[in-house]
Amino acid sequence: MCFENSSSVKRDGDLTRAAVLLLVFFLGQIGASAQDRASIQDVSFEAEVDGSVQHYVQILPKEFNPSEKHNLLITLHGHGSDRWQFATGDIDQARAARDVAEEHGMIYVSPDYRASTSWMGPKAERDVVQIISRVKKQFSIDGVLVSGASMGGSSSLTFAVLHPDLVDGVVSINGTANHLEYENFQGAIRESFGGTKQEIPMEYKNRSAEYFPERLTMPIAITAGGQDETVPPDSVLRLAKIVEKLNPDTLLLYRPEGGHSTNYEDSRQAYEFVVDKMSR
């Protein structure tokens, strides 16, 4: 007759329990990952302006209730990037936007708006109008916050002055407010706008928020760096100075020593300021 050593039995039992616990943990992780992925949707649609297939990423808050009203946060990426920069990117501005959206239960949309060199030209503008309409048909939307960084910061200002009736809040991070003055990335802007500033100056003027401060009646936050050579801050500083006189719900975060970026804390402060004002 053979007897099993009691310490061996205990050890085997401990190993079995550990294996079960490990399996439960991994199954939980798989379930959580699947749930997170389910909340992120890469959406394609046919653009009304030209019939092309365009894209945006849509992220629903974790505790999403479709029967309730939600604010919509639109984030516009920078030059050379695409919709994924603000959807999954690690830059401070994107992380701040996603964190604020999640904490406030906002529906989060990050469009391509004509891919890497948009600058909110006519087709990109029409796409964003169409996206807002699509999301409003799909969900119960309370307010719309349009935001972005660099090219996206410029584009958020452009879209807000072109469609103030569609925008309830603006966050512009390191953008320009004057396309007649701005000199960088002119090849991309020319293609997006349909000509040079000499050929179609009114197109450039109409997409320059500095000329239409009276349209920025919604809560607005602007960030800028004094050492920014990629998108110099002068035009947004002038714009903010005027808008502050017309609109009490205006925040300017200007860092004289800053460059072409805004850190997490300032980005978050900008988003929180506008979201708070929108909720009042």
Phi, psi and omega per residue, in radians:
M1 nan 2.396 -3.091
C2 -1.998 2.314 3.120
F3 -1.961 2.313 3.130
E4 -1.362 2.413 3.110
N5 -1.103 2.265 -3.067
S6 -1.093 -0.609 3.127
S7 -1.173 -0.575 3.105
S8 -1.182 -0.712 3.111
V9 -1.077 -0.773 -3.131
K10 -1.102 -0.723 -3.121
R11 -1.122 -0.757 3.127
D12 -1.107 -0.690 3.113
G13 -1.119 -0.712 3.119
D14 -1.109 -0.723 3.133
L15 -1.113 -0.685 3.132
T16 -1.127 -0.787 3.126
R17 -1.108 -0.685 3.124
A18 -1.116 -0.703 3.138
A19 -1.133 -0.709 3.124
V20 -1.120 -0.783 3.136
L21 -1.094 -0.695 3.121
L22 -1.125 -0.721 3.121
L23 -1.111 -0.760 3.111
V24 -1.064 -0.720 3.140
F25 -1.069 -0.843 -3.107
F26 -1.163 -0.646 3.075
L27 -1.109 -0.679 3.087
G28 -1.115 -0.710 3.124
Q29 -1.131 -0.720 3.108
I30 -1.083 -0.758 3.124
G31 -1.099 -0.743 -3.141
A32 -1.133 -0.733 3.134
S33 -1.103 -0.714 3.126
A34 -1.110 -0.665 3.136
Q35 -1.153 -0.739 3.117
D36 -1.092 -0.759 -3.133
R37 -1.131 -0.611 -3.110
A38 -1.128 -0.466 -3.114
S39 -1.430 -0.219 3.131
I40 -1.866 2.098 -3.078
Q41 -2.210 2.224 3.048
D42 -1.581 1.914 -2.984
V43 -1.779 2.327 3.009
S44 -1.976 2.591 3.127
F45 -2.652 2.774 3.103
E46 -1.563 2.095 -3.104
A47 -1.210 2.257 -3.137
E48 -1.147 -0.498 -3.025
V49 -1.262 -0.556 -3.089
D50 -2.565 0.076 3.098
G51 1.362 0.051 -3.139
S52 -1.336 2.793 3.089
V53 -1.551 2.145 -3.136
Q54 -2.103 2.957 -2.998
H55 -2.419 2.657 2.906
Y56 -2.628 2.668 3.064
V57 -1.698 2.337 3.140
Q58 -2.090 2.221 3.139
I59 -2.149 2.151 3.093
L60 -1.647 2.552 3.093
P61 -1.102 2.686 -3.072
K62 -1.070 -0.698 3.128
E63 -1.718 1.041 -3.036
F64 -1.489 2.259 3.073
N65 -2.106 1.869 -3.066
P66 -1.115 -0.278 -3.139
S67 -1.448 -0.186 -3.134
E68 -1.733 2.771 3.057
K69 -1.405 2.511 3.131
H70 -2.355 2.553 2.956
N71 -1.338 2.627 3.114
L72 -1.882 2.200 3.062
L73 -1.894 2.053 3.074
I74 -1.800 2.246 3.127
T75 -2.059 2.243 -3.077
L76 -1.892 2.183 -3.038
H77 -1.294 2.989 -3.139
G78 -1.551 3.002 3.140
H79 -1.013 2.324 3.113
G80 1.493 -0.023 -3.131
S81 -1.961 -2.891 3.118
D82 -2.592 -2.909 -3.013
R83 -1.050 -0.418 -3.061
W84 -1.370 -0.274 -3.132
Q85 -0.994 -0.833 -3.136
F86 -1.579 -0.271 -3.134
A87 -1.367 -0.730 -3.074
T88 -2.370 -0.049 -3.057
G89 -1.179 2.780 -3.078
D90 -1.687 0.025 -3.138
I91 -1.107 2.602 -3.059
D92 -0.974 -0.723 -3.087
Q93 -1.096 -0.706 -3.135
A94 -1.226 -0.742 3.128
R95 -1.089 -0.715 3.118
A96 -1.104 -0.759 -3.141
A97 -1.078 -0.806 -3.125
R98 -1.142 -0.715 -3.133
D99 -1.109 -0.787 3.139
V100 -1.129 -0.725 3.129
A101 -1.059 -0.783 -3.126
E102 -1.151 -0.770 -3.092
E103 -1.175 -0.461 -3.129
H104 -1.823 0.171 3.078
G105 1.110 0.657 -3.097
M106 -1.610 2.570 2.959
I107 -1.377 2.302 -2.967
Y108 -1.997 2.170 -3.118
V109 -2.255 2.216 3.123
S110 -2.126 1.793 -3.058
P111 -1.522 2.735 2.922
D112 -1.213 -0.591 -2.991
Y113 0.600 1.030 3.120
R114 1.255 0.693 2.901
A115 1.116 -2.519 -2.786
S116 -1.335 -0.339 -3.054
T117 -2.257 0.920 -3.005
S118 -1.284 -1.107 -3.051
W119 1.035 0.401 3.084
M120 0.952 0.917 2.973
G121 -1.287 -3.122 -3.054
P122 -0.981 -0.734 -3.123
K123 -1.230 -0.720 3.092
A124 -1.082 -0.723 3.101
E125 -1.016 -0.831 -3.137
R126 -1.107 -0.650 3.110
D127 -1.081 -0.770 -3.113
V128 -1.166 -0.682 3.054
V129 -1.030 -0.766 -3.126
Q130 -1.155 -0.702 3.128
I131 -1.092 -0.777 3.112
I132 -1.039 -0.748 3.121
S133 -1.099 -0.752 3.134
R134 -1.071 -0.822 -3.092
V135 -1.162 -0.642 3.118
K136 -1.170 -0.543 3.081
K137 -1.292 -0.520 -3.086
Q138 -1.451 -0.632 -3.064
F139 -2.279 2.917 3.059
S140 -1.554 1.816 -3.033
I141 -1.770 2.294 3.101
D142 -1.524 -1.197 3.129
G143 -2.251 2.831 -3.121
V144 -2.099 2.116 3.078
L145 -1.884 2.100 3.126
V146 -1.829 2.279 -3.049
S147 -2.562 3.030 3.070
G148 2.955 3.016 -3.112
A149 -2.222 2.477 3.132
S150 1.072 -2.044 3.039
M151 -0.961 -0.666 3.111
G152 -1.192 -0.591 3.064
G153 -1.170 -0.691 3.055
S154 -1.117 -0.774 -3.069
S155 -1.183 -0.571 3.110
S156 -1.150 -0.666 3.074
L157 -1.175 -0.760 3.122
T158 -1.024 -0.859 -3.095
F159 -1.112 -0.659 -3.102
A160 -1.137 -0.675 -3.137
V161 -1.395 -0.415 3.077
L162 -1.381 -0.561 -3.068
H163 -2.372 1.044 -3.140
P164 -1.077 -0.387 3.120
D165 -1.260 -0.306 -3.128
L166 -1.754 -0.136 -2.970
V167 -2.053 2.247 3.137
D168 -1.914 -0.069 3.108
G169 -2.959 2.639 -3.110
V170 -2.382 2.349 2.926
V171 -2.184 2.008 3.138
S172 -1.980 2.032 -3.089
I173 -1.921 2.009 3.060
N174 0.927 0.841 3.135
G175 -1.919 3.124 3.018
T176 -1.947 2.665 3.098
A177 -2.035 0.168 -3.080
N178 -2.541 1.761 -3.129
H179 -1.377 -0.343 3.039
L180 -1.233 -0.518 -3.118
E181 -1.563 -0.602 -3.011
Y182 -1.186 2.383 -3.021
E183 -2.018 -0.225 -3.094
N184 -1.475 2.764 3.059
F185 0.955 0.627 -3.046
Q186 -1.188 -0.508 3.086
G187 -1.096 -0.806 3.134
A188 -1.173 -0.720 -3.125
I189 -1.180 -0.679 3.103
R190 -1.042 -0.788 3.139
E191 -1.144 -0.700 -3.117
S192 -1.218 -0.738 -3.070
F193 -1.452 -0.369 3.114
G194 1.713 0.316 3.127
G195 2.790 3.055 3.126
T196 -1.427 2.941 3.116
K197 -1.193 -0.407 3.054
Q198 -1.312 -0.595 -3.108
E199 -1.383 -0.711 -3.087
I200 -2.317 1.121 -3.064
P201 -1.035 -0.578 -3.119
M202 -1.188 -0.551 3.077
E203 -1.097 -0.740 3.124
Y204 -1.193 -0.694 3.117
K205 -1.134 -0.792 -3.094
N206 -1.115 -0.389 3.133
R207 -1.752 0.280 3.132
S208 -1.946 1.893 -3.041
A209 -1.086 -0.442 -3.091
E210 -1.027 -0.495 -3.109
Y211 -1.451 -0.101 -3.067
F212 -2.341 0.892 -3.093
P213 -1.096 -0.479 -3.108
E214 -1.188 -0.274 3.114
R215 -1.458 -0.245 -3.096
L216 -1.580 1.201 -3.120
T217 -1.601 -0.162 -3.136
M218 -1.482 2.845 3.047
P219 -0.970 2.366 -3.056
I220 -2.508 2.392 3.049
A221 -2.202 2.352 -3.117
I222 -2.221 2.317 3.017
T223 -2.037 2.592 -3.119
A224 -2.731 2.631 3.092
G225 -2.050 2.325 -3.073
G226 -1.161 -0.398 -3.133
Q227 -1.762 0.262 -3.108
D228 -1.321 1.977 3.097
E229 -1.743 -0.288 3.116
T230 -1.279 -0.835 3.023
V231 -2.309 1.559 -3.085
P232 -0.963 2.535 -2.984
P233 -1.434 -0.157 -2.941
D234 -0.909 -0.800 -3.038
S235 -1.194 -0.682 -3.139
V236 -1.277 -0.500 3.067
L237 -1.170 -0.729 3.090
R238 -1.132 -0.752 3.133
L239 -1.063 -0.833 -3.112
A240 -1.061 -0.663 -3.137
K241 -1.070 -0.658 3.126
I242 -1.345 -0.808 -3.082
V243 -1.083 -0.624 3.119
E244 -1.024 -0.526 3.130
K245 -1.354 -0.446 -3.086
L246 -1.714 -0.491 -2.968
N247 -2.328 1.926 -3.122
P248 -1.162 -0.346 -3.121
D249 -1.587 0.985 -3.107
T250 -2.179 2.321 3.095
L251 -2.220 2.207 3.024
L252 -1.995 2.132 3.033
L253 -1.928 1.662 -3.091
Y254 -1.891 2.172 3.106
R255 -1.982 1.795 -3.083
P256 -0.970 -0.554 -3.125
E257 -1.563 -0.074 -3.044
G258 -1.379 2.716 3.099
G259 -1.866 -2.524 -3.080
H260 -1.545 1.020 3.067
S261 -2.911 2.759 3.076
T262 -2.244 2.270 -3.066
N263 -1.254 3.022 -3.067
Y264 -1.044 -0.786 -3.062
E265 -1.088 -0.802 3.135
D266 -1.203 -0.690 3.111
S267 -1.073 -0.790 3.138
R268 -1.114 -0.720 3.119
Q269 -1.059 -0.707 3.131
A270 -1.095 -0.823 3.140
Y271 -1.148 -0.763 -3.126
E272 -1.093 -0.681 3.131
F273 -1.028 -0.855 -3.079
V274 -1.222 -0.759 3.134
V275 -1.062 -0.727 3.122
D276 -1.092 -0.774 3.138
K277 -1.164 -0.628 3.126
M278 -1.151 -0.502 -3.063
S279 -1.462 -0.095 -3.104
R280 -1.543 nan nan
